């Protein structure tokens, strides 16, 4: 899936990102909100890793949650926690057809598209895998698109993005991930695409009713870390949340 991140070696360290303040208190609840009611539906979790999104969606009553990832080491961790309505498969999302589903969740994976052709092909592949009236939920890294906050603030939330080149479509950036105490967990390389490029690519793939959403912060996050901690985050998190219908 990625051409420069060794997710096999990162499998165990990456588990530390599950408790990052942004991931635990905002990214997860925002994705679950955008998924909606999954009861009676099949949900595809693209680049599922160890099942961070898969298991909460399964707990919401999805009939079937299909997690796919290119790292057998990550999938082994997910399978150790597997429940009756989850399954996990080795799959390169950039090569071949994807399992069919009513809802597809694609957190950050589209940022591993190394060029516009690959991004367009991924969106087309996702469109085809959705059943009629299905919908997709995307989370996209958008470094620099939300105005930005000071380095120390972004580190406290859990992610700091640095340009290797750009900004322009296909430019590489490095996403440094931190725990809640400011210690770096790992770094991941990815590719940037502008919101306008993403919008057009989704339309070209056949998606309709494409909507961009503001992130939420859970009540638990507000209680645990306080209102002041989250000041400015929702408008400057450098993430794009998108829903698109088939």
N, C-alpha and C positions, 0 to 999 in steps of 0.2 A: 504493500500500500504506500509506504513512504520510501523515498530513495536515499535518505540520509539519516533517518532515525532508526536505531536498532532496538525495536520494541521487544525483541527476545531478551536482550540484556536489561532493558528497562522495566520488565514486567513487575519485579518485586519493588524496586524503588518507586515506580509510578503509583503504587497503592497508597503512598503517602499523600498524593494529591487529593484523595477523596475527602479529606478533612480540611482542605483549604477553605478559608472563609467564603470566597466568591463561589467556589464550586458547590460547597455544602449548603450554603444559606441563600444563594441566588440562582446559580445556573440550574441546579437540580429542580427547585420549585418552579422556576420559569418554564423549563421544558415540560414538566408534568402538567402545568396549567395549559400549555399549548397543545399537548397531546389530547386533552379532554377526557371524555369517558371512554375507556378502552374495552368495556365489558362487551363480550360477544364478538370481539375483533382480534385479528392477528396483527401483531406489531413487529416490525423489523427494526432492530437496533444495529445501525451500521457503524462498524469499528467499535464494537461493544466493549473491548478490553475485558476486564474482569467482571463486568456486569453492573457497573455503577448505576446506569439508567435502567437496565433490563429488570432488575429485581424490584424496584419501586413500581414500575409499570405493571409487572406481574401481580404485585400486591394490590393494585387498583382493580384487578378483576379481568385483565385481558385473557381471552381464551388461550392464546398462544403467543409467546414472546420468542422471536428468533434472533439470537445474537450472532453476528458474523464479525470475524476479525482475521487479520493475516498473521497473528502471533499465537502459535500453539501454546506458548508459556502463559500468555494472558488467559487463553481459553481454559487451560487446566485449572487456573484459580477460579474462574467462573463456574466450571463444572463441579468443583468441590462444594459449591453452595447452591447447586441447582435445585429447583423445586419443580412440582409436577407440570406447571404450564410454561416452563422455560426450556430452551434447547440452544446449544452453542455449536457453531460450525466454522471450520477453517475456510476462509474465502478471501480472494483478492478483489476488492470492490471495483477495481479498474479493469478487470479482465473477466468477461463472461456475464451471463445474466444473473440477476439477484433473485432470491426467494420472493414469492408473491406475498403481499400483505395488504391490510386495509389502512395501516398507518406506518409510515417510515420515519424514524428518528435519526438524524444525521448530525451529531455534535462534533464539529471541528474537522471532520474527515474531508470535506470538500476543499479545505485549505491545503491538502496534500496533492492537489492537482497541479502538476508542474507547468502547465501552459493552458491557454484558453481552449484548445481542442480537447484536452483531457477533462477540463471542467465541463464543457458542453456534453461530452460523451457520458460522463458520470450522471449529470442531470437527466439526460435522455434515458439512461439505464434505470434510474430511480423512478422516472415517470412510468416506464413500461412495467415495472414490478408492482406498481400499485393497482389494486382492484378498482373497479368503477366507483366513483365518488370517494376514493381514498384521499388522504392528505399527508403531506410531508412537513416535518418540523426540522428546520436547519438552525445550527448555531455556527456563526462564522466569526473568525478572528478578523478584526478591522483596526489594526494599529493606526493611531493618529486620526481616526475618523470622528471621534467624539470630543475633540478638544484637548483631552489629556489631563492628567493630574500629576503632581510631583512624584518622583521616583519612589520616595518612602511611602507615600500613600498607596500607590499601586502595589508595592511589595507587601504591604500589610494586608491587602485584599487577597493576594496570592499569585499575581502574574504581572510580569514586566516584559514588554515587547521591545526588541531592538532591531533596527533595520540593518541588514547586511548590504542592501542596495535599495534604490527606489526613493519615494513610493511611486510605483506604477504597476499595472496589471502583470502578474507573474513575478514580481520582485520578491526576493527571499527575506524573511525576517526570522529572528530567534525568539522563542517564547520561553522565558525563564520562570519557572514555577517555584513558589515559596510556600512553606507551611505558615501557620498563624503566628509564629514567633520570629519570622524574618529569615529563617534558614532555607537555603536553596535546596530543593528536592531533586530537580533534573531540568534539562533544557531540551526543547523540541524545535526543530526547524520546520518552517512551513512557507507557503506562498500567499501573497496578498492579491485580492481582487476587490475592486471598488464596488460600492453598493449598486451603482448604475450597471456595471458589467454583470454583476450577479443577477440583477433584476431582468436584464435582457436575455441572459443565458437561460434562466428559468422559463421565460416566456417562449423562447425558441424551442425549448424541450417539450412544450405543450402545456405547462402548468398555467392555471388561471387563478384569479382571486389571490394574488400574491400580496401578502401583508407583512409589514415590519412592526415589531412589537418592542415595547420598553420592558426591561427586566423587572422582576419583582424581587423583594427581599422578604424572606419568611419572617413570621412573627417570632419564631425561635431565634433567628439571627438578630432581630431587633432587641429582644430581651437579653440575649447572651452578650452582645457586643455594644449595644446602645445605639441610639439614633445618631449621635455625633460621629461615631465610627463610620457610618454609611453615608455621611453627608457628601453629596456630589457623585457617588458611585454610579447610580442608575443612569445619569446623563453622560458619564465619562468612562464607562467600563471597557470601551474598545471592543465590544462584541455586538454582533448583529443577530437578532432573533427573527426568524422568518417562518411563516406558514404559507403553504401553497397547495392548491387543490387540483385534483385530476378532473 
